[in-house]
Amino acid sequence: MQLEYSVSLLSNALATRAAHIPSMCQTPLIHTYEVGWMRGYQKKNNESTNPNAVNEGGTQTVRIRLPKKWNKEQFALAELMMGANHIRVQCKDGITRMGRIKGTMKKRTWIREGDTLIVTPWSFQDAKCDIIYRYLKPQTDWLKRNRYV
C-alpha cells in the first residue's frame, strides 16, 4: 500500500512538472539521461587499440603530435639550458628564442640539449616562447624520415 501511494505521488508530481515544460523539450531530456550519459568514462571493448599494430609495409604504426599552425606552434631545437626552467631554442623560422617550460611540463618532462620541441612564440615579445611538447628519440627519427624537421 505504501509503495503504491509513493508511486502515485511520484507520477502526479512528474505529470504536473511536465505540464510546464514545452512538449518539444520533454523527449530529448528524457532520452539524454536514459542513454549513456557516462559513455566517456566506460572502456569500449570494440575500440581497443593494439600497441604493436603494423602498417601494410611492415613498419610499426606511430602516432606523433605535430605543431598546430593555426595556434602558431612550430618546431624548435634545444640549444642551451639556462636554468630556472629557461632554455635557449633555435626555432624553425630561424630566430633564436628564450624558451620557458610551461608549468604542466615542468616536473613531468625533462628536456636536454639537442631535443626536438614544439614551441609557441609569445605575441608581445618575439624573443621569447613557451615550450609545449618534447619529442622522444624515435619520434624525432620518424619526423626526420618523413621530412617534417
PLY file of the C-alpha trace (Angstrom):
ply
format ascii 1.0
element vertex 149
property float x
property float y
property float z
element edge 148
property int vertex1
property int vertex2
end_header
0.00 0.00 0.00
2.78 2.39 0.95
4.67 1.64 -2.27
1.61 2.22 -4.46
0.93 5.53 -2.70
4.51 6.78 -3.22
4.46 5.71 -6.89
1.21 7.56 -7.48
2.61 10.68 -5.78
5.69 10.50 -7.96
3.70 10.10 -11.16
1.45 13.04 -10.16
4.50 15.20 -9.48
6.02 14.32 -12.84
2.76 14.99 -14.64
2.38 18.44 -13.10
6.01 19.24 -13.79
5.76 18.07 -17.40
2.79 20.39 -17.95
5.06 23.41 -17.52
7.73 22.18 -19.97
7.06 22.60 -23.71
6.39 19.33 -25.47
9.39 19.59 -27.80
11.77 19.72 -24.80
10.38 16.69 -22.98
11.66 13.90 -25.21
15.32 15.00 -25.62
15.76 15.48 -21.87
14.47 12.03 -21.09
16.46 10.50 -23.96
19.67 12.23 -22.84
19.52 10.90 -19.32
18.44 7.40 -20.26
21.11 6.63 -22.86
24.76 6.56 -21.81
25.40 9.81 -20.00
28.65 8.32 -18.67
29.73 6.99 -22.07
33.13 8.72 -21.95
34.11 7.04 -18.70
33.49 3.48 -19.85
36.06 1.45 -21.74
34.76 0.40 -25.12
35.72 -3.18 -25.88
35.40 -2.93 -29.64
37.67 0.13 -29.90
40.74 -1.17 -28.10
43.96 -0.21 -29.89
46.84 -2.57 -30.43
50.16 -1.00 -29.31
52.03 -3.40 -31.63
49.99 -2.55 -34.73
51.85 -2.82 -38.05
51.23 -0.96 -41.31
50.94 -2.68 -44.69
54.63 -2.07 -45.39
55.69 -3.86 -42.20
56.56 -0.68 -40.27
55.13 -0.03 -36.83
52.20 2.39 -36.52
53.34 5.67 -34.95
51.16 8.49 -33.63
53.05 11.76 -33.28
51.80 15.17 -32.26
52.53 17.78 -34.92
52.59 21.58 -34.46
49.25 23.31 -34.96
49.86 26.13 -37.42
46.60 27.90 -36.51
47.91 28.09 -32.91
51.30 29.47 -34.13
53.17 26.39 -32.92
56.45 25.42 -34.60
59.39 23.04 -34.29
62.49 24.08 -32.32
65.79 22.57 -31.22
67.01 22.96 -27.61
70.44 24.64 -27.69
71.41 25.67 -24.17
70.00 25.08 -20.69
69.82 28.46 -18.96
68.45 27.32 -15.58
65.23 28.24 -13.78
63.09 26.47 -16.42
64.51 28.54 -19.27
66.12 27.11 -22.41
67.61 28.81 -25.44
65.96 27.27 -28.50
66.58 27.59 -32.24
63.16 27.81 -33.91
62.36 26.60 -37.41
61.73 30.18 -38.59
65.43 30.96 -37.90
65.03 33.01 -34.72
66.83 32.05 -31.50
64.39 32.47 -28.62
64.38 32.09 -24.86
62.01 29.18 -24.17
60.08 28.82 -20.94
58.97 25.36 -19.79
55.27 25.61 -19.01
54.01 24.51 -15.61
52.27 21.41 -16.99
55.64 20.10 -18.24
57.91 21.45 -15.52
58.34 18.37 -13.29
56.97 15.74 -15.70
59.15 16.12 -18.78
62.91 16.51 -18.67
64.39 18.45 -21.58
68.05 18.14 -22.60
70.20 19.98 -25.12
69.60 18.67 -28.64
65.96 17.68 -28.05
63.34 18.47 -30.68
60.49 20.58 -29.26
57.24 22.27 -30.17
57.17 25.92 -29.11
54.69 28.80 -29.27
56.23 32.29 -29.69
54.84 35.00 -27.45
52.67 37.54 -29.25
54.05 40.53 -27.32
57.77 39.55 -27.15
59.14 37.84 -30.23
62.38 36.84 -28.47
60.55 34.53 -26.03
58.39 31.43 -26.37
56.60 28.71 -24.41
57.72 25.10 -24.75
54.65 22.95 -25.42
55.96 19.45 -26.18
59.19 17.40 -26.29
59.77 14.62 -28.82
61.44 11.36 -27.88
64.34 9.96 -29.97
62.19 7.53 -32.04
59.69 10.30 -32.71
62.47 12.65 -33.85
63.80 9.94 -36.18
60.31 9.50 -37.66
59.98 13.28 -38.17
63.33 13.36 -39.99
62.42 10.36 -42.17
59.15 12.00 -43.19
60.80 15.41 -43.74
58.95 17.38 -41.08
62.23 18.53 -39.49
0 1
1 2
2 3
3 4
4 5
5 6
6 7
7 8
8 9
9 10
10 11
11 12
12 13
13 14
14 15
15 16
16 17
17 18
18 19
19 20
20 21
21 22
22 23
23 24
24 25
25 26
26 27
27 28
28 29
29 30
30 31
31 32
32 33
33 34
34 35
35 36
36 37
37 38
38 39
39 40
40 41
41 42
42 43
43 44
44 45
45 46
46 47
47 48
48 49
49 50
50 51
51 52
52 53
53 54
54 55
55 56
56 57
57 58
58 59
59 60
60 61
61 62
62 63
63 64
64 65
65 66
66 67
67 68
68 69
69 70
70 71
71 72
72 73
73 74
74 75
75 76
76 77
77 78
78 79
79 80
80 81
81 82
82 83
83 84
84 85
85 86
86 87
87 88
88 89
89 90
90 91
91 92
92 93
93 94
94 95
95 96
96 97
97 98
98 99
99 100
100 101
101 102
102 103
103 104
104 105
105 106
106 107
107 108
108 109
109 110
110 111
111 112
112 113
113 114
114 115
115 116
116 117
117 118
118 119
119 120
120 121
121 122
122 123
123 124
124 125
125 126
126 127
127 128
128 129
129 130
130 131
131 132
132 133
133 134
134 135
135 136
136 137
137 138
138 139
139 140
140 141
141 142
142 143
143 144
144 145
145 146
146 147
147 148
